[in-house]
Amino acid sequence: YTLAWGDSMDQDVESPVAIHQPKLPKQARDDLPRHISRDRTKRKIQRYVRKDGKCNVHHGNVRETYRYLTDIFTTLVDLKWRFNLLIFVMVYTVTWLFFGMIWWLIAYIRGDMDHIEDPSWTPCVTNLNGFVSAFLFSIETETTIGYGYRVITDKCPEGIILLLIQSVLGSIVNAFMVGCMFVKISQPKKRAETLVFSTHAVISMRDGKLCLMFRVGDLRNSHIVEASIRAKLIKSKQTSEGEFIPLNQTDINVGYYTGDDRLFLVSPLIISHEINQQSPFWEISKAQLPKEELEIVVILEGMVEATGKMCSILGWLWDRCSF
């Protein structure tokens, strides 16, 4: 067989399927037609995992949504960038406005606004003459800028207490929001774009055994450390009791017992699954396979060498199989 490497992933669902004649397992052998029906290749398939590796699952009718707030940090990290940036800006703006209002109220209650031009009066905050200046002082305090023009005096105990509270809460807000942004920036999701699966998987003879094979490679010089690969067959199933399971997941052995699933991903590697009696494809013939409503999902896991973070990359294979 021929398995080309270096081509971009085929995004066309209607791509033709190459036909070869491999020897099938005895239990699955039947009369093979010369041409596979094009009905499946022309039909738009609702995928469980899209070709870009993202799960095509939408949560609906979810109850107990308050549980998202119990882990607010993870909830913020999982949000889209536009919402994350909006929350980032809003949190800082609201805290600056809130404490700015309190600084202005302290000055107003003490009567500092009525003695702005009185040199004998000791205000709570010097040069604070309105809400705008109180807002600026709030920003300077929380960001520890300290221009030196507006300064709190020692004749204002309520101001000293507010200064301590704003300093502590400001540090908490900085740690939480900056930590959230750092985690989101350092997420290894984009690393998946440089891990490429072969355009087509093939079913062919290898060492006298019928095998399902595909190739995976890394385009970057920085390697994926401790890489491992798994494969899942997603297919509807009906149990002997009559229960219908719409998205049943079955393991596809790609070398678990021999250690071939542990990859040293320096150069492109061919991943092979032997179609034997333990394989979920054992009872499926060549003529029946294109008509099956199934999906093959490949999961490549490993540690990014540059950042030391674990990443998981999903690959979608079905409708890219050749015989």
Secondary structure by P-SEA (a helix, b strand, c coil): cccccccccccccccbbbbbbcccccccccccccccccccccccccccccccccccccccccccccccccaaaaaaaaccaaaaaaaaaaaaaaaaaaaaaaaaaaaaaaccccccccccccccccccccaaaaaaaaaaaaacccccccccccccaaaaaaaaaaaaaaaaaaaaaaaaaaaaaacccccccccccccbbbbccccccccccbbbbbcccccccbbbbbbbbbbbbbccccccccbbbbbbbccccccccccccccbbbbbbbbccccccccccccccccccbbbbbbbbbbcccccbbbbbbbbccccccc
